[in-house]
Amino acid sequence: MDPQTAAAQLATAERAPALNRPARAAERIAGVTSAIALFGALWAAAEQRVPLVLGIPVCLAGLALVAGWNYFHRERALRRPHTRLEGGLGIAAGFLLGLPAGNVLWDTPDSTIGIAVPAATPALALLGYLVSRWRA
């Protein structure tokens, strides 16, 4: 290999972003806060039996939160590619929002446990996704 070509390739490789860097503390705090807020909003909306006009924005805000974190990690963070587990958790968090949606949108009478468990499921999936992305 030509020494100039090798030097140019080495210089290009050194300018490349580090894909294995761990998440910063601010990102971790924002992630935990997001998961807590998702659980709190879904639980409170179902517990208070909000009307449909307020339940729809709560569910859409939860979906926007999950999609926002997925977008951040796929397009903005410039880290390593997703593993199958991480990709699955990111998608599952969005789909699992359907569990508490029945309680939020249709005022399904249920016990506190029957409201808290479905609200916690997408929040835990989101938290699992975020924690798996934080590692180096």
C-alpha positions in Angstrom: 0.0 0.0 0.0 1.2 3.5 -0.9 2.4 5.4 2.3 0.4 8.5 1.3 -2.8 6.5 0.9 -2.3 4.8 4.2 -1.6 8.1 5.9 -4.8 9.6 4.3 -6.8 6.6 5.5 -5.4 6.9 9.0 -6.3 10.6 9.1 -9.8 9.9 8.0 -10.2 7.2 10.6 -9.0 9.5 13.3 -11.6 12.2 12.4 -14.4 9.6 12.6 -16.8 10.0 15.6 -16.3 7.6 18.6 -19.2 5.2 18.4 -18.6 3.4 21.6 -18.8 6.4 24.0 -21.2 6.0 26.9 -24.1 8.3 27.6 -23.5 11.5 29.6 -25.1 12.0 33.0 -27.6 14.6 31.6 -28.9 12.0 29.1 -29.3 9.4 31.8 -31.2 11.8 34.1 -33.4 12.9 31.2 -34.1 9.2 30.3 -35.1 8.3 33.9 -37.2 11.4 34.1 -38.9 10.6 30.8 -39.8 7.0 32.0 -41.2 8.3 35.3 -43.2 11.0 33.4 -44.6 8.5 31.0 -45.7 6.2 33.8 -47.1 9.2 35.8 -49.0 10.6 32.9 -50.6 7.3 31.9 -51.4 6.3 35.4 -52.9 9.7 36.4 -55.0 9.9 33.3 -56.4 6.5 33.8 -56.9 6.9 37.6 -58.6 10.3 37.1 -60.7 8.9 34.3 -60.0 11.9 32.1 -62.4 12.5 29.2 -61.5 11.3 25.7 -60.6 14.8 24.6 -57.8 14.8 27.2 -56.9 11.1 26.9 -56.0 11.3 23.3 -53.3 13.9 23.8 -51.9 11.9 26.8 -51.5 8.8 24.6 -50.0 10.8 21.7 -47.6 12.6 24.1 -46.4 9.1 25.3 -46.0 8.0 21.7 -44.1 11.1 20.9 -41.8 10.6 23.9 -41.0 7.0 22.9 -40.5 8.0 19.2 -38.3 11.0 20.3 -35.9 8.8 22.2 -35.8 6.3 19.3 -35.0 9.1 16.9 -32.4 10.5 19.2 -30.6 7.2 19.5 -30.9 6.3 15.8 -30.0 9.7 14.2 -28.5 12.1 16.7 -26.4 10.3 19.3 -23.9 9.0 16.8 -23.2 5.9 18.7 -22.9 2.2 17.8 -25.7 0.5 15.9 -28.7 -1.0 17.7 -28.6 -4.6 18.8 -31.6 -6.8 18.3 -32.6 -6.4 21.9 -32.3 -2.7 21.8 -34.3 -2.4 18.6 -37.0 -4.7 20.0 -37.3 -2.8 23.2 -37.5 0.5 21.4 -40.3 -0.8 19.2 -42.0 -2.6 22.1 -42.2 0.6 24.2 -44.3 2.2 21.5 -46.6 -0.8 20.9 -47.0 -1.4 24.7 -48.6 2.0 24.9 -51.8 0.2 23.8 -52.1 -1.5 27.2 -52.9 1.6 29.2 -54.7 3.2 26.3 -57.8 1.2 27.1 -57.9 2.6 30.6 -57.1 6.2 29.5 -59.3 6.5 26.4 -62.3 4.4 27.3 -62.7 5.0 31.0 -62.5 1.3 31.8 -63.3 0.7 35.5 -60.3 -1.0 37.0 -58.5 -1.4 40.3 -55.4 0.6 41.1 -53.2 -2.4 40.2 -55.2 -2.9 37.0 -54.3 0.7 36.1 -50.7 0.8 37.4 -49.4 -2.4 35.8 -50.5 -1.4 32.2 -49.1 2.1 32.7 -45.8 0.7 34.0 -45.3 -1.7 31.1 -44.4 0.8 28.4 -42.5 2.9 30.9 -40.4 -0.1 31.9 -39.8 -1.0 28.2 -38.7 2.6 27.5 -36.4 2.5 30.5 -35.0 -0.9 29.5 -34.3 0.5 26.0 -32.6 3.6 27.4 -30.4 1.7 29.8 -29.3 -0.7 27.1 -28.3 2.2 25.0 -26.3 3.9 27.8 -23.7 1.2 28.0 -20.4 1.7 26.2 
